[in-house]
Structures are given as C-alpha cells and as structure tokens.
C-alpha cells in the first residue's frame, strides 16, 4: 500500500506507491502520434461516468443536466489511507508514516479531443472554477498541509491518458520545493515588509523585458531565472496567497489570459507537451503566510529533457534566455 518515507539526510518526503505500475497508459510510443483509448472506451468521456468513481465536484453547463467539468478520485492514487501494520519497520534513522491524503483527477471537458491549445476562455473558466472549489473543500481538512494542482499534457510531459485532464494531490506534508519557496518569500517579507511577488511584478513592468502579456488583473512573464525554455508565470496583480479567494470577475480575467498565452504558445511552438503547476496555499497557513505568499501558475513547455547534471545537482540548464523567450511569445500573436 502507498506510504510516506522520509530521507534520513535531506528530510525530504518520498511517496512509495508500487500500485501505480498498474495505471493505464494509452501512448503507444513517444513519437508524434498517440492512439487507442478512443471515445468508445475512454473512461472520461460523457456517457461513461460509471467507469470512474463518483464525482466529488461537478461544474455544469447552462443546461443543468450536462456536465462541463468533473472531479473524481483517482482510481490509481499515489496516496491513500494505510494501516500502521503495513508500514516498513522504523528506527531512529528510518521513518515511515501513513499516506493519508487525497488524489483527485479533474476531467476538464466532455469532448475527448479537447485540449488547451484550442480551448475557449469559458473552458478555462469552468476548469479553474472547479479546481478552486475543490481546493476550498480540501482546505477544510486541518491535517492536510498542501494541495498541489498540476497538469501533464503530451507523452513527453508524462500524460497517461489522451483525454484532457489534470490532478490535485493533497498531502499531510509540504513538498520540499514548495516549502523552500514559501520560506524564501516569508524571509523576504520579514526583511522588507513587502511581498516578493508583488515587487517582482512592479520591477518586471518597469523593465518591460520579460513581460509577455497582461490584462486588468493578471500578468504573464518569463521568470528571471527560468528553469527551462519558454517557462511562463501567470500571476495575479492584486496580492492573494491562494486561488481559493479569487472572485468570479477575476477568475474570468485569469481564464482570458490563459487563452491568450496558450494561443501564443501554439502559434510559436505548436502543440508542444507541457506541464503546469499551481502554487497556492491552503487556509491552514493564512495567519502565518497571508502577506508573504502569492499564488501563481507555472507553465513549463517540454522543450528538453533533464540529464545527469540537472538530476544530480538540482541546477537547471536553460538553452534560451527568458528575455528572448518573452520577445518571441510577445510577437506570436
């Protein structure tokens, strides 16, 4: 059964989930074409709802009986309740714990062939409204410390089903990369009495070198220390530590800038594989990190593969400057 182990040196948490080897994969190779899992057999298509667990949250289209987005528990979860007697033996050096948590799948559209590169603003609005509402619900679990919403698109990005979907994994620990980020922003706030992301927005607008696009409430930038080619941050201009507090008008602006950015990516790079990660907090940290943390979406097109140096050192090598990437994306529309 899945469980959590902690590295005795780095203290980093690792989820051991051997059952994941049985998850479905409909990619026949890593080339341009991926087949199988047609509409007839796809568990995520409309009319096949009985092939998934019951929905924990559903967004309906204008006709109430027709769903637009469904969130369901993952049939192949990386994290779930584990009984203590199923854990490995512990001692002062090796620590393991139950992997109680939640692993959700967001089925982003009833159309089997929908993808972000051809989506409309309202599609993004429905998807992230569902994500926001699910995060609000997950935030009621006081023993859960972090919810990570992420998307893998394309075989190079690790997608295992062709029907458009994303995931939320909620854990009783904060992933080490997120913890470093949260603590770094907290240190900046303590030293400067300002949010580092708010300062980044002000500086990027003043320099105007890495700004790709902005609307009334959001800005898209190529981050100064981009880890990979064409990495993009989409950040709310108004300070907020969590997406769960986003109003409907602001969510519509978020959907609008997503539409704009994916149009630019498509015009420049085609249907390139990508990952995105939503950086946001649960309400349990409101008091401590309310003024220092700032939510944002991190989009990472898969233009290269990690090799030995990146994997061994954690230092990324980027083959294009963020300034050039931003200019190319600005000119893509």
C-alpha positions, 0 to 999 in steps of 0.5 A, a space after each residue: 500500500 502507498 506510504 510516506 518515507 522520509 530521507 534520513 539526510 535531506 528530510 525530504 518526503 518520498 511517496 512509495 506507491 508500487 500500485 501505480 505500475 498498474 495505471 493505464 497508459 494509452 501512448 503507444 510510443 513517444 513519437 508524434 502520434 498517440 492512439 487507442 483509448 478512443 471515445 468508445 472506451 475512454 473512461 472520461 468521456 460523457 456517457 461513461 461516468 460509471 467507469 470512474 468513481 463518483 464525482 466529488 465536484 461537478 461544474 455544469 453547463 447552462 443546461 443543468 443536466 450536462 456536465 462541463 467539468 468533473 472531479 473524481 478520485 483517482 482510481 490509481 492514487 499515489 496516496 491513500 489511507 494505510 494501516 500502521 501494520 503495513 508500514 516498513 519497520 522504523 528506527 531512529 534513522 528510518 521513518 515511515 508514516 501513513 499516506 493519508 491524503 487525497 488524489 483527485 483527477 479533474 476531467 476538464 471537458 466532455 469532448 475527448 479531443 479537447 485540449 488547451 491549445 484550442 480551448 475557449 476562455 469559458 473552458 478555462 473558466 469552468 476548469 479553474 472554477 472547479 479546481 478552486 472549489 475543490 481546493 476550498 473543500 480540501 482546505 477544510 481538512 486541518 491535517 492536510 498541509 498542501 494541495 498541489 494542482 498540476 497538469 501533464 499534457 503530451 507523452 513527453 510531459 508524462 500524460 497517461 491518458 489522451 483525454 484532457 485532464 489534470 490532478 490535485 494531490 493533497 498531502 499531510 506534508 509540504 513538498 520540499 520545493 514548495 516549502 523552500 519557496 514559501 520560506 524564501 518569500 516569508 524571509 523576504 517579507 520579514 526583511 522588507 515588509 513587502 511581498 516578493 511577488 508583488 515587487 517582482 511584478 512592479 520591477 518586471 513592468 518597469 523593465 518591460 523585458 520579460 513581460 509577455 502579456 497582461 490584462 486588468 488583473 493578471 500578468 504573464 512573464 518569463 521568470 528571471 531565472 527560468 528553469 527551462 525554455 519558454 517557462 511562463 508565470 501567470 500571476 495575479 496583480 492584486 496580492 492573494 496567497 491562494 486561488 481559493 479567494 479569487 472572485 468570479 470577475 477575476 477568475 474570468 480575467 485569469 481564464 482570458 489570459 490563459 487563452 491568450 498565452 496558450 494561443 501564443 504558445 501554439 502559434 510559436 511552438 505548436 502543440 508542444 507537451 507541457 506541464 503546469 503547476 499551481 502554487 497556492 496555499 491552503 487556509 491552514 497557513 493564512 495567519 502565518 503566510 497571508 502577506 508573504 505568499 502569492 499564488 501563481 501558475 507555472 507553465 513549463 513547455 517540454 522543450 528538453 529533457 533533464 540529464 545527469 547534471 540537472 538530476 544530480 545537482 538540482 541546477 537547471 540548464 536553460 538553452 534560451 534566455 527568458 528575455 528572448 523567450 518573452 520577445 518571441 511569445 510577445 510577437 506570436 500573436 
